[in-house]
């Protein structure tokens, strides 16, 4: 992002105009029960759900589109200043630090505006922030979907870090949504094979063939390791690869190595679990990589599905929906854990440590821990529809009571109000 020159409206470029602008912009926040929120948007994951939740809560929300690439520009800064003065938001919200610059210049502008910013991480903060300085600010409260990342974020200098899990939009994921007969299946899985992101990373690392070779070889160990992040795994278990990581020429190359290790581990993890579904002739919905990776016979394939348009109708067409979580979140849960029961469908998912604080094990969620457990768990629930129905009813009741995105936004508001009102 270019360093903002703090431009004023055309009529206020003199010192008196500048003084009047700041006086108008720096106002008391959180004076009413329903807040006014400025939402940075780019079409990225979660922004639509946030906007929907705020609308259902009756909050006034102004969406501020980000420039292409997700970084601020001088034009964006002007629009932010105008929105702050005219809309008078109580706080601004971004996802994954989108819109912020690596030098922290936009964060300094929030401080000058006395405008609190909430940044909600829903992907690895390590892979987003990596080695860039200048991110912490007293005017930026950080939220993270993964409790395992709270301590690392605090260690980076963020003063306010809160765990805020993912959830679902129960207005979107609700029973009765129309589906297609071609989606009917005893068992289905929706997910990325990770083939395409891995292919992209291999191209980026082609100048470092030994690094790439060792990263791919280390992936099974990382997948099985209790270490939550790739870099922590390298430090404890792969000294040669760690040395090569340290010798890479720049931050981007080091980030590519960490991502390659994480995505290859996720690919192997998902493949080893989806393969066990073969006896049930499952429907696999996702990218073409699955056709190349899975053994011939026993699987049906469907192309990628649209999250909002297709999945609310897709999940109820399966007797058992299957989940294998990305290894960028070894302890946290993904949206599917909430989305599937919200629309009245049944899910078998890999157990995650943070799941037990969200659902009652055995009564509201059906889990497996190791691949060899999967066929037995799936067969049990296929053969016992009454148990499936009871679990779905209990899980949906829990989701409606605690795990809609309206609940998450109210929790965020409580934190922001305590800190900045």
Secondary structure, 3 states (H helix, E strand, C coil): CCCCCCCCCHHHCCHHHHHHHHHHHCCCCCCCCCCEEEEEECCCCCHHHHHHHHHHHCCEEEEEECCCCCECCHHHHHHHHHHHHHHCCCEEEEECCCECCCCCHHHHHHHHHCCEEEEEECCCHHHHHCCCCCCCCCCEEEEECCHHHHHHHHHCCCCCEEECCCCECCCCCCCCCCCCHHHCEEEEEECCCCHHHHHHHHHHCCCCHHHHHHHHHHHHHHHHCCCCCHHHHHHHHCHHHHHHHHHCCCHHHHHHHHHHHHHHHHHHHHHHHHHHHHHHCCEEECCCHHHHHCCCCCCEEECCCCCCCCHHHHHHHEEEEEECCCCCCCCCCCCHHHHHHHCCCCEEEECCHHHHHCCCECCCEEEECCHHHHHHHHHHHHHCHHHHHHHHHHHHHHHHHHCEHHHHHHHHHHHHHHHHC
